[in-house]
Amino acid sequence: MSVSKKDFEAIALIVKRLGDGYGEADGYFDGTGELMEKDDLVFELVKYFRSENPNFDASKFAIACGYPAGREGWIND
C-alpha cells in the first residue's frame, strides 16, 4: 500500500500539534522511554517519506508541520 497525499497531510498535522521537545509534556516518547524532539521526528519522517516517494517535497512538509517558510532549509540536508 502506498502512502497518499492525505496520509502526508495527516501526519504533518500530528507533528504540528507536538511540542518543541523542551519538556516531557511537550515531546514525543519513541517507545524506548526517550523523548524525541519535534525536529528529530520531522527529520526521520522526511527520510522515510523520501524513501517511499522520490518526489516528496520536504520543504512543503516542514512548513505544513509548523516551521516558518525560509527556515525549513535544514530539512533538505
PQR file with spaces between the fields and no chain letter, atoms N, CA, C, O and H, PARSE charges and radii, in Angstrom:
ATOM       1  N    MET     1       0.837   -1.172    0.000 -0.4000 1.5000
ATOM       2  CA   MET     1       0.000    0.000    0.000 -0.0000 2.0000
ATOM       3  C    MET     1       0.886    1.240    0.000  0.5500 1.7000
ATOM       4  O    MET     1       1.836    1.329    0.778 -0.5500 1.4000
ATOM       5  N    SER     2       0.584    2.168   -0.847 -0.4000 1.5000
ATOM       6  CA   SER     2       1.336    3.417   -0.932 -0.0000 2.0000
ATOM       7  C    SER     2       0.774    4.455    0.030  0.5500 1.7000
ATOM       8  O    SER     2      -0.409    4.455    0.370 -0.5500 1.4000
ATOM       9  H    SER     2      -0.188    2.095   -1.478  0.4000 1.0000
ATOM      10  N    VAL     3       1.666    5.332    0.450 -0.4000 1.5000
ATOM      11  CA   VAL     3       1.243    6.444    1.292 -0.0000 2.0000
ATOM      12  C    VAL     3       0.721    7.543    0.377  0.5500 1.7000
ATOM      13  O    VAL     3       1.374    7.907   -0.601 -0.5500 1.4000
ATOM      14  H    VAL     3       2.627    5.332    0.174  0.4000 1.0000
ATOM      15  N    SER     4      -0.433    8.057    0.690 -0.4000 1.5000
ATOM      16  CA   SER     4      -1.066    9.061   -0.158 -0.0000 2.0000
ATOM      17  C    SER     4      -0.813   10.472    0.368  0.5500 1.7000
ATOM      18  O    SER     4      -0.307   10.654    1.475 -0.5500 1.4000
ATOM      19  H    SER     4      -0.963    7.760    1.485  0.4000 1.0000
ATOM      20  N    LYS     5      -1.172   11.458   -0.437 -0.4000 1.5000
ATOM      21  CA   LYS     5      -1.066   12.849   -0.022 -0.0000 2.0000
ATOM      22  C    LYS     5      -1.861   13.072    1.261  0.5500 1.7000
ATOM      23  O    LYS     5      -1.437   13.821    2.142 -0.5500 1.4000
ATOM      24  H    LYS     5      -1.584   11.310   -1.336  0.4000 1.0000
ATOM      25  N    LYS     6      -2.998   12.427    1.357 -0.4000 1.5000
ATOM      26  CA   LYS     6      -3.838   12.533    2.548 -0.0000 2.0000
ATOM      27  C    LYS     6      -3.079   12.042    3.781  0.5500 1.7000
ATOM      28  O    LYS     6      -3.192   12.632    4.856 -0.5500 1.4000
ATOM      29  H    LYS     6      -3.342   11.818    0.642  0.4000 1.0000
ATOM      30  N    ASP     7      -2.306   10.964    3.629 -0.4000 1.5000
ATOM      31  CA   ASP     7      -1.522   10.445    4.747 -0.0000 2.0000
ATOM      32  C    ASP     7      -0.443   11.437    5.170  0.5500 1.7000
ATOM      33  O    ASP     7      -0.247   11.677    6.361 -0.5500 1.4000
ATOM      34  H    ASP     7      -2.215   10.485    2.756  0.4000 1.0000
ATOM      35  N    PHE     8       0.261   12.015    4.188 -0.4000 1.5000
ATOM      36  CA   PHE     8       1.296   13.004    4.495 -0.0000 2.0000
ATOM      37  C    PHE     8       0.696   14.195    5.232  0.5500 1.7000
ATOM      38  O    PHE     8       1.286   14.691    6.192 -0.5500 1.4000
ATOM      39  H    PHE     8       0.102   11.820    3.220  0.4000 1.0000
ATOM      40  N    GLU     9      -0.458   14.653    4.795 -0.4000 1.5000
ATOM      41  CA   GLU     9      -1.112   15.795    5.432 -0.0000 2.0000
ATOM      42  C    GLU     9      -1.534   15.459    6.862  0.5500 1.7000
ATOM      43  O    GLU     9      -1.400   16.284    7.765 -0.5500 1.4000
ATOM      44  H    GLU     9      -0.938   14.250    4.015  0.4000 1.0000
ATOM      45  N    ALA    10      -2.038   14.262    7.058 -0.4000 1.5000
ATOM      46  CA   ALA    10      -2.466   13.849    8.394 -0.0000 2.0000
ATOM      47  C    ALA    10      -1.281   13.767    9.349  0.5500 1.7000
ATOM      48  O    ALA    10      -1.374   14.205   10.496 -0.5500 1.4000
ATOM      49  H    ALA    10      -2.147   13.592    6.325  0.4000 1.0000
ATOM      50  N    ILE    11      -0.192   13.220    8.892 -0.4000 1.5000
ATOM      51  CA   ILE    11       0.996   13.096    9.743 -0.0000 2.0000
ATOM      52  C    ILE    11       1.569   14.473   10.040  0.5500 1.7000
ATOM      53  O    ILE    11       2.010   14.722   11.162 -0.5500 1.4000
ATOM      54  H    ILE    11      -0.116   12.865    7.960  0.4000 1.0000
ATOM      55  N    ALA    12       1.574   15.365    9.071 -0.4000 1.5000
ATOM      56  CA   ALA    12       2.059   16.735    9.290 -0.0000 2.0000
ATOM      57  C    ALA    12       1.229   17.421   10.366  0.5500 1.7000
ATOM      58  O    ALA    12       1.778   18.137   11.203 -0.5500 1.4000
ATOM      59  H    ALA    12       1.215   15.163    8.159  0.4000 1.0000
ATOM      60  N    LEU    13      -0.056   17.219   10.356 -0.4000 1.5000
ATOM      61  CA   LEU    13      -0.923   17.820   11.363 -0.0000 2.0000
ATOM      62  C    LEU    13      -0.608   17.272   12.750  0.5500 1.7000
ATOM      63  O    LEU    13      -0.607   18.018   13.730 -0.5500 1.4000
ATOM      64  H    LEU    13      -0.501   16.637    9.676  0.4000 1.0000
ATOM      65  N    ILE    14      -0.343   15.983   12.835 -0.4000 1.5000
ATOM      66  CA   ILE    14       0.029   15.377   14.117 -0.0000 2.0000
ATOM      67  C    ILE    14       1.328   15.978   14.633  0.5500 1.7000
ATOM      68  O    ILE    14       1.428   16.327   15.809 -0.5500 1.4000
ATOM      69  H    ILE    14      -0.343   15.377   12.039  0.4000 1.0000
ATOM      70  N    VAL    15       2.316   16.101   13.767 -0.4000 1.5000
ATOM      71  CA   VAL    15       3.610   16.649   14.159 -0.0000 2.0000
ATOM      72  C    VAL    15       3.458   18.104   14.584  0.5500 1.7000
ATOM      73  O    VAL    15       4.077   18.542   15.554 -0.5500 1.4000
ATOM      74  H    VAL    15       2.235   15.818   12.811  0.4000 1.0000
ATOM      75  N    LYS    16       2.642   18.843   13.866 -0.4000 1.5000
ATOM      76  CA   LYS    16       2.430   20.257   14.186 -0.0000 2.0000
ATOM      77  C    LYS    16       1.881   20.421   15.595  0.5500 1.7000
ATOM      78  O    LYS    16       2.169   21.413   16.265 -0.5500 1.4000
ATOM      79  H    LYS    16       2.139   18.488   13.078  0.4000 1.0000
ATOM      80  N    ARG    17       1.097   19.460   16.044 -0.4000 1.5000
ATOM      81  CA   ARG    17       0.496   19.534   17.376 -0.0000 2.0000
ATOM      82  C    ARG    17       1.451   19.120   18.487  0.5500 1.7000
ATOM      83  O    ARG    17       1.153   19.332   19.662 -0.5500 1.4000
ATOM      84  H    ARG    17       0.863   18.654   15.500  0.4000 1.0000
ATOM      85  N    LEU    18       2.590   18.535   18.138 -0.4000 1.5000
ATOM      86  CA   LEU    18       3.579   18.158   19.142 -0.0000 2.0000
ATOM      87  C    LEU    18       4.226   19.405   19.714  0.5500 1.7000
ATOM      88  O    LEU    18       4.193   20.476   19.109 -0.5500 1.4000
ATOM      89  H    LEU    18       2.832   18.364   17.183  0.4000 1.0000
ATOM      90  N    GLY    19       4.801   19.249   20.865 -0.4000 1.5000
ATOM      91  CA   GLY    19       5.550   20.346   21.453 -0.0000 2.0000
ATOM      92  C    GLY    19       6.915   20.468   20.799  0.5500 1.7000
ATOM      93  O    GLY    19       7.233   19.772   19.835 -0.5500 1.4000
ATOM      94  H    GLY    19       4.827   18.379   21.357  0.4000 1.0000
ATOM      95  N    ASP    20       7.704   21.365   21.346 -0.4000 1.5000
ATOM      96  CA   ASP    20       9.022   21.626   20.790 -0.0000 2.0000
ATOM      97  C    ASP    20      10.104   20.742   21.394  0.5500 1.7000
ATOM      98  O    ASP    20      11.269   20.866   21.015 -0.5500 1.4000
ATOM      99  H    ASP    20       7.446   21.931   22.129  0.4000 1.0000
ATOM     100  N    GLY    21       9.761   19.864   22.309 -0.4000 1.5000
ATOM     101  CA   GLY    21      10.734   18.938   22.881 -0.0000 2.0000
ATOM     102  C    GLY    21      11.500   19.465   24.066  0.5500 1.7000
ATOM     103  O    GLY    21      12.422   18.803   24.545 -0.5500 1.4000
ATOM     104  H    GLY    21       8.815   19.762   22.617  0.4000 1.0000
ATOM     105  N    TYR    22      11.140   20.661   24.565 -0.4000 1.5000
ATOM     106  CA   TYR    22      11.879   21.226   25.696 -0.0000 2.0000
ATOM     107  C    TYR    22      11.458   20.644   27.034  0.5500 1.7000
ATOM     108  O    TYR    22      12.176   20.786   28.024 -0.5500 1.4000
ATOM     109  H    TYR    22      10.391   21.198   24.176  0.4000 1.0000
ATOM     110  N    GLY    23      10.322   20.001   27.076 -0.4000 1.5000
ATOM     111  CA   GLY    23       9.878   19.393   28.327 -0.0000 2.0000
ATOM     112  C    GLY    23       9.175   18.089   28.044  0.5500 1.7000
ATOM     113  O    GLY    23       8.710   17.857   26.927 -0.5500 1.4000
ATOM     114  H    GLY    23       9.739   19.885   26.272  0.4000 1.0000
ATOM     115  N    GLU    24       9.094   17.240   29.040 -0.4000 1.5000
ATOM     116  CA   GLU    24       8.496   15.930   28.829 -0.0000 2.0000
ATOM     117  C    GLU    24       7.071   16.012   28.313  0.5500 1.7000
ATOM     118  O    GLU    24       6.644   15.158   27.536 -0.5500 1.4000
ATOM     119  H    GLU    24       9.472   17.429   29.947  0.4000 1.0000
ATOM     120  N    ALA    25       6.328   17.029   28.738 -0.4000 1.5000
ATOM     121  CA   ALA    25       4.941   17.153   28.299 -0.0000 2.0000
ATOM     122  C    ALA    25       4.845   17.692   26.878  0.5500 1.7000
ATOM     123  O    ALA    25       3.772   17.667   26.276 -0.5500 1.4000
ATOM     124  H    ALA    25       6.675   17.722   29.369  0.4000 1.0000
ATOM     125  N    ASP    26       5.955   18.179   26.338 -0.4000 1.5000
ATOM     126  CA   ASP    26       5.927   18.819   25.030 -0.0000 2.0000
ATOM     127  C    ASP    26       6.445   17.956   23.905  0.5500 1.7000
ATOM     128  O    ASP    26       6.382   18.371   22.748 -0.5500 1.4000
ATOM     129  H    ASP    26       6.828   18.200   26.827  0.4000 1.0000
ATOM     130  N    GLY    27       6.947   16.789   24.189 -0.4000 1.5000
ATOM     131  CA   GLY    27       7.578   15.985   23.147 -0.0000 2.0000
ATOM     132  C    GLY    27       6.862   14.681   22.884  0.5500 1.7000
ATOM     133  O    GLY    27       5.718   14.482   23.294 -0.5500 1.4000
ATOM     134  H    GLY    27       6.998   16.452   25.129  0.4000 1.0000
ATOM     135  N    TYR    28       7.553   13.802   22.197 -0.4000 1.5000
ATOM     136  CA   TYR    28       7.002   12.526   21.787 -0.0000 2.0000
ATOM     137  C    TYR    28       7.910   11.432   22.320  0.5500 1.7000
ATOM     138  O    TYR    28       9.117   11.464   22.081 -0.5500 1.4000
ATOM     139  H    TYR    28       8.482   13.963   21.864  0.4000 1.0000
ATOM     140  N    PHE    29       7.360   10.474   23.032 -0.4000 1.5000
ATOM     141  CA   PHE    29       8.156    9.355   23.516 -0.0000 2.0000
ATOM     142  C    PHE    29       8.212    8.288   22.440  0.5500 1.7000
ATOM     143  O    PHE    29       7.175    7.866   21.929 -0.5500 1.4000
ATOM     144  H    PHE    29       6.380   10.448   23.227  0.4000 1.0000
ATOM     145  N    ASP    30       9.403    7.851   22.094 -0.4000 1.5000
ATOM     146  CA   ASP    30       9.599    6.973   20.941 -0.0000 2.0000
ATOM     147  C    ASP    30       9.407    5.492   21.237  0.5500 1.7000
ATOM     148  O    ASP    30       9.748    4.657   20.398 -0.5500 1.4000
ATOM     149  H    ASP    30      10.245    8.194   22.510  0.4000 1.0000
ATOM     150  N    GLY    31       8.880    5.146   22.386 -0.4000 1.5000
ATOM     151  CA   GLY    31       8.660    3.744   22.725 -0.0000 2.0000
ATOM     152  C    GLY    31       9.770    3.175   23.583  0.5500 1.7000
ATOM     153  O    GLY    31       9.585    2.144   24.230 -0.5500 1.4000
ATOM     154  H    GLY    31       8.603    5.824   23.066  0.4000 1.0000
ATOM     155  N    THR    32      10.924    3.829   23.600 -0.4000 1.5000
ATOM     156  CA   THR    32      12.033    3.384   24.438 -0.0000 2.0000
ATOM     157  C    THR    32      12.075    4.188   25.729  0.5500 1.7000
ATOM     158  O    THR    32      12.957    3.982   26.563 -0.5500 1.4000
ATOM     159  H    THR    32      11.075    4.666   23.074  0.4000 1.0000
ATOM     160  N    GLY    33      11.127    5.100   25.896 -0.4000 1.5000
ATOM     161  CA   GLY    33      11.115    5.949   27.075 -0.0000 2.0000
ATOM     162  C    GLY    33      11.887    7.227   26.887  0.5500 1.7000
ATOM     163  O    GLY    33      11.926    8.063   27.791 -0.5500 1.4000
ATOM     164  H    GLY    33      10.411    5.267   25.218  0.4000 1.0000
ATOM     165  N    GLU    34      12.509    7.403   25.726 -0.4000 1.5000
ATOM     166  CA   GLU    34      13.275    8.616   25.469 -0.0000 2.0000
ATOM     167  C    GLU    34      12.409    9.638   24.756  0.5500 1.7000
ATOM     168  O    GLU    34      11.570    9.301   23.920 -0.5500 1.4000
ATOM     169  H    GLU    34      12.478    6.724   24.993  0.4000 1.0000
ATOM     170  N    LEU    35      12.633   10.882   25.105 -0.4000 1.5000
ATOM     171  CA   LEU    35      11.892   11.967   24.486 -0.0000 2.0000
ATOM     172  C    LEU    35      12.470   12.259   23.108  0.5500 1.7000
ATOM     173  O    LEU    35      13.677   12.451   22.962 -0.5500 1.4000
ATOM     174  H    LEU    35      13.314   11.155   25.784  0.4000 1.0000
ATOM     175  N    MET    36      11.609   12.293   22.104 -0.4000 1.5000
ATOM     176  CA   MET    36      12.046   12.614   20.761 -0.0000 2.0000
ATOM     177  C    MET    36      11.607   14.038   20.459  0.5500 1.7000
ATOM     178  O    MET    36      10.416   14.343   20.511 -0.5500 1.4000
ATOM     179  H    MET    36      10.628   12.138   22.222  0.4000 1.0000
ATOM     180  N    GLU    37      12.556   14.916   20.145 -0.4000 1.5000
ATOM     181  CA   GLU    37      12.216   16.288   19.834 -0.0000 2.0000
ATOM     182  C    GLU    37      11.517   16.365   18.487  0.5500 1.7000
ATOM     183  O    GLU    37      11.688   15.503   17.625 -0.5500 1.4000
ATOM     184  H    GLU    37      13.524   14.668   20.102  0.4000 1.0000
ATOM     185  N    LYS    38      10.735   17.406   18.330 -0.4000 1.5000
ATOM     186  CA   LYS    38       9.969   17.598   17.104 -0.0000 2.0000
ATOM     187  C    LYS    38      10.886   17.597   15.880  0.5500 1.7000
ATOM     188  O    LYS    38      10.566   16.960   14.876 -0.5500 1.4000
ATOM     189  H    LYS    38      10.596   18.106   19.030  0.4000 1.0000
ATOM     190  N    ASP    39      12.021   18.300   15.947 -0.4000 1.5000
ATOM     191  CA   ASP    39      12.940   18.335   14.805 -0.0000 2.0000
ATOM     192  C    ASP    39      13.388   16.933   14.414  0.5500 1.7000
ATOM     193  O    ASP    39      13.431   16.593   13.232 -0.5500 1.4000
ATOM     194  H    ASP    39      12.280   18.817   16.762  0.4000 1.0000
ATOM     195  N    ASP    40      13.722   16.122   15.416 -0.4000 1.5000
ATOM     196  CA   ASP    40      14.166   14.754   15.148 -0.0000 2.0000
ATOM     197  C    ASP    40      13.063   13.934   14.495  0.5500 1.7000
ATOM     198  O    ASP    40      13.304   13.185   13.548 -0.5500 1.4000
ATOM     199  H    ASP    40      13.687   16.398   16.376  0.4000 1.0000
ATOM     200  N    LEU    41      11.857   14.086   15.011 -0.4000 1.5000
ATOM     201  CA   LEU    41      10.729   13.344   14.466 -0.0000 2.0000
ATOM     202  C    LEU    41      10.466   13.743   13.024  0.5500 1.7000
ATOM     203  O    LEU    41      10.277   12.881   12.166 -0.5500 1.4000
ATOM     204  H    LEU    41      11.661   14.695   15.780  0.4000 1.0000
ATOM     205  N    VAL    42      10.452   15.034   12.752 -0.4000 1.5000
ATOM     206  CA   VAL    42      10.211   15.513   11.387 -0.0000 2.0000
ATOM     207  C    VAL    42      11.302   15.019   10.451  0.5500 1.7000
ATOM     208  O    VAL    42      11.010   14.564    9.345 -0.5500 1.4000
ATOM     209  H    VAL    42      10.605   15.735   13.449  0.4000 1.0000
ATOM     210  N    PHE    43      12.551   15.102   10.882 -0.4000 1.5000
ATOM     211  CA   PHE    43      13.666   14.666   10.048 -0.0000 2.0000
ATOM     212  C    PHE    43      13.549   13.176    9.716  0.5500 1.7000
ATOM     213  O    PHE    43      13.776   12.770    8.576 -0.5500 1.4000
ATOM     214  H    PHE    43      12.788   15.472   11.781  0.4000 1.0000
ATOM     215  N    GLU    44      13.194   12.374   10.710 -0.4000 1.5000
ATOM     216  CA   GLU    44      13.045   10.938   10.480 -0.0000 2.0000
ATOM     217  C    GLU    44      11.875   10.644    9.545  0.5500 1.7000
ATOM     218  O    GLU    44      11.975    9.767    8.686 -0.5500 1.4000
ATOM     219  H    GLU    44      13.009   12.704   11.635  0.4000 1.0000
ATOM     220  N    LEU    45      10.778   11.361    9.704 -0.4000 1.5000
ATOM     221  CA   LEU    45       9.648   11.187    8.794 -0.0000 2.0000
ATOM     222  C    LEU    45      10.030   11.561    7.371  0.5500 1.7000
ATOM     223  O    LEU    45       9.657   10.868    6.425 -0.5500 1.4000
ATOM     224  H    LEU    45      10.697   12.073   10.401  0.4000 1.0000
ATOM     225  N    VAL    46      10.770   12.654    7.212 -0.4000 1.5000
ATOM     226  CA   VAL    46      11.205   13.073    5.879 -0.0000 2.0000
ATOM     227  C    VAL    46      12.070   11.996    5.237  0.5500 1.7000
ATOM     228  O    VAL    46      11.893   11.688    4.059 -0.5500 1.4000
ATOM     229  H    VAL    46      11.072   13.217    7.981  0.4000 1.0000
ATOM     230  N    LYS    47      12.992   11.425    5.982 -0.4000 1.5000
ATOM     231  CA   LYS    47      13.828   10.355    5.430 -0.0000 2.0000
ATOM     232  C    LYS    47      12.978    9.193    4.943  0.5500 1.7000
ATOM     233  O    LYS    47      13.215    8.647    3.865 -0.5500 1.4000
ATOM     234  H    LYS    47      13.136   11.675    6.940  0.4000 1.0000
ATOM     235  N    TYR    48      11.995    8.821    5.738 -0.4000 1.5000
ATOM     236  CA   TYR    48      11.120    7.723    5.347 -0.0000 2.0000
ATOM     237  C    TYR    48      10.296    8.080    4.118  0.5500 1.7000
ATOM     238  O    TYR    48      10.221    7.302    3.167 -0.5500 1.4000
ATOM     239  H    TYR    48      11.802    9.264    6.614  0.4000 1.0000
ATOM     240  N    PHE    49       9.681    9.249    4.138 -0.4000 1.5000
ATOM     241  CA   PHE    49       8.828    9.648    3.018 -0.0000 2.0000
ATOM     242  C    PHE    49       9.625    9.730    1.713  0.5500 1.7000
ATOM     243  O    PHE    49       9.123    9.363    0.651 -0.5500 1.4000
ATOM     244  H    PHE    49       9.741    9.881    4.910  0.4000 1.0000
ATOM     245  N    ARG    50      10.867   10.212    1.799 -0.4000 1.5000
ATOM     246  CA   ARG    50      11.711   10.258    0.600 -0.0000 2.0000
ATOM     247  C    ARG    50      12.009    8.855    0.082  0.5500 1.7000
ATOM     248  O    ARG    50      12.088    8.636   -1.127 -0.5500 1.4000
ATOM     249  H    ARG    50      11.275   10.510    2.663  0.4000 1.0000
ATOM     250  N    SER    51      12.172    7.915    0.997 -0.4000 1.5000
ATOM     251  CA   SER    51      12.450    6.543    0.563 -0.0000 2.0000
ATOM     252  C    SER    51      11.230    5.934   -0.128  0.5500 1.7000
ATOM     253  O    SER    51      11.369    5.065   -0.989 -0.5500 1.4000
ATOM     254  H    SER    51      12.108    8.093    1.979  0.4000 1.0000
ATOM     255  N    GLU    52      10.046    6.388    0.249 -0.4000 1.5000
ATOM     256  CA   GLU    52       8.810    5.894   -0.347 -0.0000 2.0000
ATOM     257  C    GLU    52       8.424    6.638   -1.622  0.5500 1.7000
ATOM     258  O    GLU    52       7.784    6.079   -2.513 -0.5500 1.4000
ATOM     259  H    GLU    52       9.933    7.093    0.949  0.4000 1.0000
ATOM     260  N    ASN    53       8.822    7.904   -1.695 -0.4000 1.5000
ATOM     261  CA   ASN    53       8.407    8.743   -2.812 -0.0000 2.0000
ATOM     262  C    ASN    53       9.523    9.724   -3.155  0.5500 1.7000
ATOM     263  O    ASN    53       9.718   10.701   -2.431 -0.5500 1.4000
ATOM     264  H    ASN    53       9.342    8.358   -0.972  0.4000 1.0000
ATOM     265  N    PRO    54      10.266    9.487   -4.247 -0.5600 1.5000
ATOM     266  CA   PRO    54      11.376   10.370   -4.608  0.2800 2.0000
ATOM     267  C    PRO    54      10.941   11.797   -4.939  0.5500 1.7000
ATOM     268  O    PRO    54      11.779   12.699   -4.961 -0.5500 1.4000
ATOM     269  N    ASN    55       9.663   12.019   -5.195 -0.4000 1.5000
ATOM     270  CA   ASN    55       9.155   13.358   -5.495 -0.0000 2.0000
ATOM     271  C    ASN    55       8.624   14.076   -4.259  0.5500 1.7000
ATOM     272  O    ASN    55       8.051   15.160   -4.365 -0.5500 1.4000
ATOM     273  H    ASN    55       8.983   11.286   -5.177  0.4000 1.0000
ATOM     274  N    PHE    56       8.810   13.478   -3.097 -0.4000 1.5000
ATOM     275  CA   PHE    56       8.336   14.083   -1.850 -0.0000 2.0000
ATOM     276  C    PHE    56       8.994   15.434   -1.638  0.5500 1.7000
ATOM     277  O    PHE    56      10.213   15.554   -1.758 -0.5500 1.4000
ATOM     278  H    PHE    56       9.275   12.597   -3.010  0.4000 1.0000
ATOM     279  N    ASP    57       8.198   16.459   -1.323 -0.4000 1.5000
ATOM     280  CA   ASP    57       8.689   17.825   -1.115 -0.0000 2.0000
ATOM     281  C    ASP    57       8.882   18.065    0.384  0.5500 1.7000
ATOM     282  O    ASP    57       7.934   18.379    1.104 -0.5500 1.4000
ATOM     283  H    ASP    57       7.207   16.361   -1.226  0.4000 1.0000
ATOM     284  N    ALA    58      10.116   17.911    0.832 -0.4000 1.5000
ATOM     285  CA   ALA    58      10.421   18.025    2.259 -0.0000 2.0000
ATOM     286  C    ALA    58      10.170   19.437    2.783  0.5500 1.7000
ATOM     287  O    ALA    58       9.712   19.595    3.914 -0.5500 1.4000
ATOM     288  H    ALA    58      10.886   17.656    0.248  0.4000 1.0000
ATOM     289  N    SER    59      10.457   20.458    1.993 -0.4000 1.5000
ATOM     290  CA   SER    59      10.237   21.832    2.436 -0.0000 2.0000
ATOM     291  C    SER    59       8.759   22.109    2.651  0.5500 1.7000
ATOM     292  O    SER    59       8.377   22.726    3.645 -0.5500 1.4000
ATOM     293  H    SER    59      10.829   20.329    1.073  0.4000 1.0000
ATOM     294  N    LYS    60       7.938   21.661    1.734 -0.4000 1.5000
ATOM     295  CA   LYS    60       6.492   21.850    1.867 -0.0000 2.0000
ATOM     296  C    LYS    60       5.977   21.123    3.116  0.5500 1.7000
ATOM     297  O    LYS    60       5.118   21.636    3.832 -0.5500 1.4000
ATOM     298  H    LYS    60       8.248   21.160    0.926  0.4000 1.0000
ATOM     299  N    PHE    61       6.510   19.934    3.364 -0.4000 1.5000
ATOM     300  CA   PHE    61       6.116   19.174    4.538 -0.0000 2.0000
ATOM     301  C    PHE    61       6.531   19.895    5.821  0.5500 1.7000
ATOM     302  O    PHE    61       5.752   19.973    6.772 -0.5500 1.4000
ATOM     303  H    PHE    61       7.209   19.517    2.782  0.4000 1.0000
ATOM     304  N    ALA    62       7.761   20.422    5.846 -0.4000 1.5000
ATOM     305  CA   ALA    62       8.242   21.130    7.033 -0.0000 2.0000
ATOM     306  C    ALA    62       7.365   22.340    7.336  0.5500 1.7000
ATOM     307  O    ALA    62       7.061   22.606    8.499 -0.5500 1.4000
ATOM     308  H    ALA    62       8.393   20.358    5.074  0.4000 1.0000
ATOM     309  N    ILE    63       6.962   23.064    6.321 -0.4000 1.5000
ATOM     310  CA   ILE    63       6.076   24.214    6.508 -0.0000 2.0000
ATOM     311  C    ILE    63       4.724   23.746    7.046  0.5500 1.7000
ATOM     312  O    ILE    63       4.155   24.385    7.931 -0.5500 1.4000
ATOM     313  H    ILE    63       7.209   22.849    5.376  0.4000 1.0000
ATOM     314  N    ALA    64       4.208   22.636    6.515 -0.4000 1.5000
ATOM     315  CA   ALA    64       2.937   22.096    6.986 -0.0000 2.0000
ATOM     316  C    ALA    64       3.023   21.647    8.445  0.5500 1.7000
ATOM     317  O    ALA    64       2.015   21.626    9.152 -0.5500 1.4000
ATOM     318  H    ALA    64       4.671   22.117    5.796  0.4000 1.0000
ATOM     319  N    CYS    65       4.228   21.289    8.893 -0.4000 1.5000
ATOM     320  CA   CYS    65       4.440   20.878   10.284 -0.0000 2.0000
ATOM     321  C    CYS    65       4.575   22.070   11.228  0.5500 1.7000
ATOM     322  O    CYS    65       4.685   21.895   12.442 -0.5500 1.4000
ATOM     323  H    CYS    65       5.047   21.306    8.318  0.4000 1.0000
ATOM     324  N    GLY    66       4.566   23.277   10.674 -0.4000 1.5000
ATOM     325  CA   GLY    66       4.618   24.463   11.523 -0.0000 2.0000
ATOM     326  C    GLY    66       5.923   25.228   11.496  0.5500 1.7000
ATOM     327  O    GLY    66       6.066   26.218   12.213 -0.5500 1.4000
ATOM     328  H    GLY    66       4.476   23.419    9.689  0.4000 1.0000
ATOM     329  N    TYR    67       6.886   24.796   10.685 -0.4000 1.5000
ATOM     330  CA   TYR    67       8.130   25.553   10.563 -0.0000 2.0000
ATOM     331  C    TYR    67       7.908   26.732    9.635  0.5500 1.7000
ATOM     332  O    TYR    67       7.232   26.592    8.616 -0.5500 1.4000
ATOM     333  H    TYR    67       6.770   23.992   10.102  0.4000 1.0000
ATOM     334  N    PRO    68       8.466   27.900    9.965 -0.5600 1.5000
ATOM     335  CA   PRO    68       8.244   29.071    9.114  0.2800 2.0000
ATOM     336  C    PRO    68       8.931   28.920    7.760  0.5500 1.7000
ATOM     337  O    PRO    68      10.013   28.341    7.660 -0.5500 1.4000
ATOM     338  N    ALA    69       8.293   29.444    6.731 -0.4000 1.5000
ATOM     339  CA   ALA    69       8.896   29.430    5.389 -0.0000 2.0000
ATOM     340  C    ALA    69      10.237   30.142    5.447  0.5500 1.7000
ATOM     341  O    ALA    69      10.371   31.186    6.085 -0.5500 1.4000
ATOM     342  H    ALA    69       7.414   29.915    6.812  0.4000 1.0000
ATOM     343  N    GLY    70      11.214   29.578    4.784 -0.4000 1.5000
ATOM     344  CA   GLY    70      12.551   30.160    4.787 -0.0000 2.0000
ATOM     345  C    GLY    70      13.445   29.615    5.881  0.5500 1.7000
ATOM     346  O    GLY    70      14.661   29.799    5.834 -0.5500 1.4000
ATOM     347  H    GLY    70      11.106   28.730    4.265  0.4000 1.0000
ATOM     348  N    ARG    71      12.867   28.953    6.862 -0.4000 1.5000
ATOM     349  CA   ARG    71      13.665   28.392    7.955 -0.0000 2.0000
ATOM     350  C    ARG    71      13.651   26.876    7.928  0.5500 1.7000
ATOM     351  O    ARG    71      14.140   26.237    8.860 -0.5500 1.4000
ATOM     352  H    ARG    71      11.879   28.804    6.901  0.4000 1.0000
ATOM     353  N    GLU    72      13.095   26.287    6.870 -0.4000 1.5000
ATOM     354  CA   GLU    72      12.982   24.835    6.792 -0.0000 2.0000
ATOM     355  C    GLU    72      14.143   24.218    6.026  0.5500 1.7000
ATOM     356  O    GLU    72      14.135   23.015    5.766 -0.5500 1.4000
ATOM     357  H    GLU    72      12.697   26.807    6.113  0.4000 1.0000
ATOM     358  N    GLY    73      15.143   25.017    5.660 -0.4000 1.5000
ATOM     359  CA   GLY    73      16.252   24.527    4.861 -0.0000 2.0000
ATOM     360  C    GLY    73      17.011   23.363    5.475  0.5500 1.7000
ATOM     361  O    GLY    73      17.567   22.543    4.745 -0.5500 1.4000
ATOM     362  H    GLY    73      15.151   25.994    5.871  0.4000 1.0000
ATOM     363  N    TRP    74      17.049   23.271    6.794 -0.4000 1.5000
ATOM     364  CA   TRP    74      17.750   22.199    7.479 -0.0000 2.0000
ATOM     365  C    TRP    74      17.197   20.834    7.089  0.5500 1.7000
ATOM     366  O    TRP    74      17.905   19.830    7.165 -0.5500 1.4000
ATOM     367  H    TRP    74      16.597   23.938    7.387  0.4000 1.0000
ATOM     368  N    ILE    75      15.951   20.796    6.677 -0.4000 1.5000
ATOM     369  CA   ILE    75      15.298   19.521    6.370 -0.0000 2.0000
ATOM     370  C    ILE    75      15.824   18.909    5.075  0.5500 1.7000
ATOM     371  O    ILE    75      15.651   17.713    4.843 -0.5500 1.4000
ATOM     372  H    ILE    75      15.375   21.611    6.615  0.4000 1.0000
ATOM     373  N    ASN    76      16.456   19.705    4.240 -0.4000 1.5000
ATOM     374  CA   ASN    76      16.929   19.211    2.950 -0.0000 2.0000
ATOM     375  C    ASN    76      18.345   18.655    2.988  0.5500 1.7000
ATOM     376  O    ASN    76      18.903   18.285    1.954 -0.5500 1.4000
ATOM     377  H    ASN    76      16.597   20.677    4.429  0.4000 1.0000
ATOM     378  N    ASP    77      18.925   18.598    4.187 -0.4000 1.5000
ATOM     379  CA   ASP    77      20.302   18.070    4.317 -0.0000 2.0000
ATOM     380  C    ASP    77      20.331   16.568    4.159  0.5500 1.7000
ATOM     381  O    ASP    77      21.398   15.959    4.238 -0.5500 1.4000
ATOM     382  H    ASP    77      18.472   18.898    5.026  0.4000 1.0000
